[in-house]
Amino acid sequence: MREIDESSVPYHLLEPSLPPSRAALPEHQVGQVPVVFWLDDDHLVPEGTGDSCSVGAAELIRALLAALAEGPSDEARAAGESSAIPPDSGLELVGVERGTVRVDIEPETSLSAERLPVAVGQVVLTVTSAPTVESVVLVSDGEPIQVPLPDGVLTDGPVTAADYAELLPERSRGAEGFGCPRS
């Protein structure tokens, strides 16, 4: 048996492909439908929702947060996807102002420190798939809370999808964006 250096394999051929059973987005739809992000091994992967980009931003964000709180479908779970967001997170839309969404999270949410950056990434990447949403601020009891970026640095300011891009599979990191078209 001959061992091959992984760095010599072109086109990311050694990266796992998305399972065919999940509602994977065709490449031409990546920027056309709202998505939720699920944990697949060490990466966050998008799954299209049944929602429409044409509904109001607040209504769509509420639906996306509800989907995150509900967790992956049975089909997605069977495909190996999970969520870093616990069911007791109580994610709730507080408001949308000039492209920034404020999302309230229950202060007693049971979340380990090591899963926190991924959980925040799930929320941020999912919510920014709604039209007109550029950034997210997580709050608890009305006050902004510090959230970790993937490298562990804490911030209490608005965070964007670009801040969590390193949690995506490498082949998706330079993509134009996931979710609804930007106007």
N, C-alpha and C positions, 0 to 999 in steps of 0.2 A: 504494500500500500504506500502510495506517495502522498506526502503532505504538501499542500499548496498554501503559499502566503496569501491570506485574505485580501491584503491591499493590492494584489495583482489581478484580482477578479474584477472585470469592468462592469459598469452599469448597475452596481448594487445588486448583482445577481444572487448574492448570498443572504440578502435581507429577506425575511419571511414575507411572502406575498399575503395580501388580504384574503381571508377565507372566502370562498365563493358563496357561502350561505348567508353572509351578512349583507345588509343593504348598502353595499359599497357604492360609492358615487362614481359614475362614469366620468372620465377626465373632462368631458365637455360640460358636465353639470356642476363641477366643483364650486363655482361661484354663482350658482343659480337657486339653490334651495337652502333653507335653514338646516343646521346640523347640530347634533350633540356629539360630544367627544367622550369616548370610552377608553379605558386603559387596556391595552393589548401588549402583554409582556412589559417592556419598559417604555412604551410609547403611547401617545394619545392618538387615536384614530377617529375620523369623522364618520357619522352615520346620518344619512338623510332622515328628516322627520316628515310627517304627513302635513306639516304646516306650510303656509304660503307666505312668500315674501311681500305679498300685497296687503296683508293685514296691518293694522297699526303696530308701531314698534312696541308699545307697552304690552299690548295683547300677546304679541309674538314672544317677547321676553318672558312673560309669565308662563307661557306654554313651554318654553325651553327650560326654565328653572324647574317646572313641575316634572318634566321628563328626566332631568338630572336627579331630582329627589327620588323619583320612582326607580331609577336604575336601568340597566340594560334589559332589553327584551329577552325572553327565553331563548330565542334564536341566537342573539348576540352572546349570551352566556355560554350556550353550547359551542359557539365558535371561539371561546376562550377569553371573551371580553368581560371586564369588570368595571367597577367604579371605585375611586378613592374617596368619594363623597358618601358619608354615612347617612342612613335614612333619617336620623334625628337632626340633620343640619338646618332644617327650617328655612331654606332659601326663599327669600321674598323680595320682590321688586319694591324699592323705596321711591325711586324716581329716575327720570331721564331728563338730562339738561345739556344742551349743546354737545351731543355726541357722547356724553359720559353717563353711564348707568351706575346708580347706587343700589347695591344688593345687600340686604340684611341677612346675617347668619346668626343662628341661635348661639348665645354665649356658652352654653353647656354642651356644644357639639363634641362628640367623642371622636377625636381624630388624633392619630399619632403624629408627632413632629416630622417623622421621615416621610409620611404620605401627604403632608400639608402642601408642599409646592405642586404636587401633581393634582391634588384636589382643587387648588386655586387655579391652576392651569386649565382644568376641565371647565370651571365656571367661566373664566375669561375667554377662552377660545370659543365656547358655546355661545355666550351672550354676544360676543362681537360678530357672530355670524348673522345677526339681525341687521336689517338695513339701518343706516345712519349711526350705528354704534361704533365708536372708535376706542373707548376705554371703559374700565370698570373700577369702581371703588367699593371695597367690602367694608361694611359697617356692622356694628353690633350695638344694640340699644341706641341707635342714631348717631354714634360716634365712629369715625373712621378707625379701622384697626390695621395694625401692621401685618403685612402678608409677605411670605418669602418668595423671592424669585427662584428660578431653578438652581441657581448657584448658592442659595442660602441667604443672600443679602436681603434684609428686611426693608420694606417701604410702606408708608401709609398714604402715598399718593396714588393717582390713577395708574393702572397698569393696562397694557395693550396686548393684543395677540402676538405681536413681535417679541414682547418680553418673554413669552412662553414657547416660542417657535422651536427651541432646542428639545422640547418634549415630543415633537412630531417625528415620524420616521424621516431619516435623512433625505429621502427622495421628495418629501413634501415641504421641506423647509423654505425653499425659494418660491413656492407657489404664489400665485396672485392673491390668494386668500380663499377662505372657505365660506360658504354661506351665500347670503343674498348679495346681489350686485350693489356696488357702491355708486351712489349718485353724486 
